[in-house]
Amino acid sequence: MVNEGKFSDDGNQTTPELFCILNNKKTQSVQFFIENADINVSGHTDSISYAKVTGSPSQDEYKNFNNGLNKIAVGFIPFQSALNSARKFNNKDLIEINKKKIDSVRIVYYKFISDHITAHPASAVTVEIIMDNHFGLKPEELESWLGKLDPSMKNTEKVETLYNILKIMKRVAIGQPAQDFIQKYWDSELAGLS
């Protein structure tokens, strides 16, 4: 409960965990890691997404990582914009040039993530980073990231979820036999369209 613009909460956290505080309208939020430390969140409800979080080493790691990743991600913007424009005018040469430029930024982007995983293999922040960035990976890329984790992280719920995602990715990867599925039969004559 908030009292005179302040609130506090006490407890024990076995491992650092990402949590979120929402404003009362649920239009803004701030994410931060809680752990066994004196953590201070200061800000205003009308701009909670700009709240300052201090006292959490995991939060500091997460913030530093995201600052570095965002600097790289900004590099996508001009090439994506140019690619969209080239597609609009069906300029195949510019389409290929901008795809290659986007791919070169993507390589730097994923190397930054991979380097963080290598440097922090036993960090809960690293697991969260993999959760946030596994979309679009090939199965062997996700497997490589998971293989870098410290053995102490392998039995956590999020890592188990990631391994389950990896199993699915391998089953549906290009070149694998199609999975069984059921589809309703559409007969144009029965539908009265012939």
C-alpha positions in Angstrom: 0.0 0.0 0.0 1.2 3.5 -0.8 1.2 5.9 2.2 2.2 9.5 1.8 3.7 8.7 -1.6 5.8 5.8 -0.3 5.6 2.1 0.0 7.9 -0.7 1.2 8.0 -4.4 1.0 10.2 -7.0 2.9 11.0 -10.5 2.0 13.6 -13.0 0.9 14.3 -13.9 -2.7 16.3 -17.1 -3.4 17.4 -15.8 -6.8 17.2 -12.5 -8.6 13.9 -12.2 -10.4 12.5 -9.6 -12.8 9.4 -7.8 -11.5 7.2 -5.0 -12.7 5.5 -2.1 -11.0 2.5 -0.6 -12.9 0.8 2.8 -12.3 -2.8 2.7 -11.2 -4.1 3.1 -14.8 -1.8 0.3 -15.9 -0.6 2.5 -18.8 3.1 2.7 -17.6 5.4 0.4 -15.8 9.0 -0.1 -14.6 10.7 -3.5 -14.7 13.5 -4.2 -12.3 15.2 -7.1 -10.6 14.5 -7.8 -7.0 17.0 -9.8 -4.9 18.1 -9.9 -1.3 19.3 -6.3 -1.2 18.0 -2.9 -0.1 16.4 -1.8 -3.4 15.0 1.7 -3.8 12.5 2.7 -6.6 11.9 6.4 -6.9 9.7 8.2 -9.4 6.2 9.5 -10.0 3.1 7.5 -10.9 2.4 9.6 -14.0 5.9 8.7 -15.4 6.7 5.4 -13.6 8.5 4.1 -16.7 11.3 6.6 -15.9 11.6 5.6 -12.2 15.1 5.2 -10.9 16.0 1.9 -9.4 19.1 1.6 -7.1 20.5 -1.1 -4.8 20.1 -4.1 -7.0 23.4 -5.4 -8.6 21.3 -7.5 -11.0 19.4 -4.4 -12.1 22.6 -2.6 -12.7 23.8 -5.4 -14.9 20.5 -5.5 -16.8 20.5 -1.7 -17.3 24.1 -1.7 -18.5 23.4 -4.5 -20.9 20.2 -2.9 -22.3 22.0 0.5 -22.7 24.7 -1.3 -24.8 22.2 -3.3 -26.8 20.0 -0.2 -27.5 23.0 1.6 -28.9 23.4 -1.2 -31.4 19.7 -1.5 -32.1 19.5 2.1 -33.2 21.7 1.0 -36.2 18.7 -0.9 -37.6 16.5 2.2 -38.0 18.0 3.9 -41.1 18.5 0.6 -43.0 15.0 -0.6 -42.2 13.6 2.7 -43.3 15.6 2.6 -46.5 14.5 -1.1 -47.1 10.9 -0.2 -46.7 11.3 2.7 -49.2 13.1 0.4 -51.6 10.3 -2.2 -51.4 7.7 0.5 -52.0 9.4 1.4 -55.3 10.4 -2.3 -56.0 14.1 -1.3 -56.3 15.7 -4.7 -56.1 19.3 -3.4 -55.9 18.5 -1.2 -52.9 16.5 -4.0 -51.3 19.5 -6.3 -51.4 21.9 -3.6 -50.2 19.8 -2.7 -47.2 19.1 -6.3 -46.3 22.9 -6.9 -46.2 23.3 -3.8 -44.0 20.6 -5.0 -41.6 22.3 -8.4 -41.5 25.6 -6.7 -40.6 23.9 -4.9 -37.7 22.2 -8.1 -36.7 25.6 -9.9 -36.4 26.9 -7.2 -34.1 23.6 -7.3 -32.1 23.7 -11.0 -31.5 27.4 -11.0 -30.8 26.9 -8.4 -28.1 24.3 -10.8 -26.5 26.5 -13.8 -26.9 29.5 -12.0 -25.3 27.3 -11.1 -22.3 26.2 -14.7 -21.9 29.9 -15.8 -22.0 30.9 -13.2 -19.4 27.9 -13.8 -17.1 27.0 -17.5 -17.3 25.6 -17.8 -13.8 23.5 -14.7 -13.8 19.7 -14.6 -13.6 20.0 -11.5 -15.8 21.6 -13.6 -18.5 18.7 -16.0 -18.5 16.3 -13.1 -18.8 18.3 -11.8 -21.7 18.1 -15.1 -23.5 14.3 -15.2 -22.8 14.0 -11.7 -24.3 16.1 -12.4 -27.4 15.6 -16.0 -28.5 12.9 -15.1 -31.1 14.3 -15.4 -34.6 17.2 -17.6 -33.6 18.0 -20.8 -35.4 17.9 -23.9 -33.1 21.7 -24.2 -33.1 22.1 -20.6 -32.1 19.7 -20.9 -29.1 21.5 -24.2 -28.2 24.8 -22.4 -28.3 23.6 -19.7 -25.9 22.1 -22.3 -23.5 25.3 -24.3 -23.6 27.2 -21.3 -22.3 25.1 -21.1 -19.1 26.6 -22.2 -15.8 25.3 -25.7 -14.7 23.8 -24.0 -11.7 21.3 -22.2 -14.0 20.2 -25.3 -15.9 17.5 -26.4 -13.5 15.7 -23.0 -13.2 12.2 -22.7 -14.5 13.1 -20.2 -17.2 16.0 -22.3 -18.5 13.8 -25.4 -18.6 11.3 -23.4 -20.6 14.0 -22.4 -23.0 15.1 -26.0 -23.5 11.4 -26.9 -24.2 11.3 -24.1 -26.8 14.6 -25.5 -28.3 13.0 -29.0 -28.6 10.1 -27.5 -30.5 12.4 -25.4 -32.7 14.4 -28.5 -33.6 11.2 -30.5 -34.5 9.9 -27.8 -36.8 13.2 -26.6 -38.3 13.7 -26.4 -42.0 14.5 -29.8 -43.4 12.6 -31.7 -40.7 9.6 -33.9 -41.5 6.3 -32.0 -41.2 4.5 -32.5 -38.0 1.1 -34.2 -38.1 -1.8 -31.9 -38.3 -5.6 -31.9 -38.9 -7.2 -29.6 -41.4 -10.9 -29.4 -42.3 -11.5 -30.4 -45.9 -12.8 -27.6 -48.1 -14.9 -28.7 -51.0 -16.0 -25.9 -53.4 -18.8 -27.9 -54.8 -20.3 -28.7 -51.3 -19.9 -25.0 -50.5 -22.0 -24.1 -53.6 -19.1 -22.2 -55.3 -18.8 -24.3 -58.4 
